[in-house]
C-alpha cells in the first residue's frame, strides 16, 4: 500500500492510460478495428432481427441471428479484456514489461474467467432476489406494489455495486500476472469503498460528459439525415474512440487504486489461484 493522493490517481490514470495506447500502437489499433467492426455488425444484426420478426422468418433463421449476435458480444468482451490487461500492465509493471508480454495466454483467460464469474454471480443474486421479493410481496398481499419493488431493486443494486467495487482490485492483480485471491482483494479494499468509488467516478466523469454530449449531437444529426452513410459511420467511429478512451482511463484509475490499496494481495504472488 502506497500513500497516493486523489490528484495522483486522477492525473496518473489519464497519463498512463493514453501512454499505454502509444506503448503498443498496433495492438491498440487492432482492438479499435475489432470494436468498430463488431459495432457495425451489431447494428446490422439488430436490423435483421427486427425485419425477421416483422416478416415472420423461420425460427432457425432467427436462432442463427441470435448466435451471431452472441459471437459479436464475445468478440467485444475479448477485445476489451486484451486492452484492459495491457493498460493495467503498463500502469503497474511499466512500459517495458507491458511491451514484452504477450496479449494472449494465461492472464487473458484468467481475466475472462473472473469476469464471467462475477457476471454469473451478479445475475444469480439478482434473479433470486427478484423471485424472493415477488413472492414476499404476493404473500403480503402487495403483489402490484411497484414502489416497494422499485425500492428493493435499488437497494439490491447498491449492495451488488458495493461488492463489485470491493473485489475490483482482483482485476489489476490478474493483469499483472499475480495470484488470484478473492479474500485478499476483499480485505485490501476494506474501509476504502467510498474512496475507490468516488475516485473512479470523478476520473471518468469527463469522458461520461463528452460521451453524452456527442451522443446527443449525433442523435440530432441522424434524426434529420437518417440515411446518411457518412453520419452512421461517423457515429460508429466516435463510439469506438470513446470506448478505447474509456477503457484506457477506467483501467488506468483501477490500476492506480490497486497500487494505492493493495497490501495483502502483494504478499501472495506465488500462492495458487482461488477458484
Beta strands, then each sheet from edge to edge (+ up, - down):
end
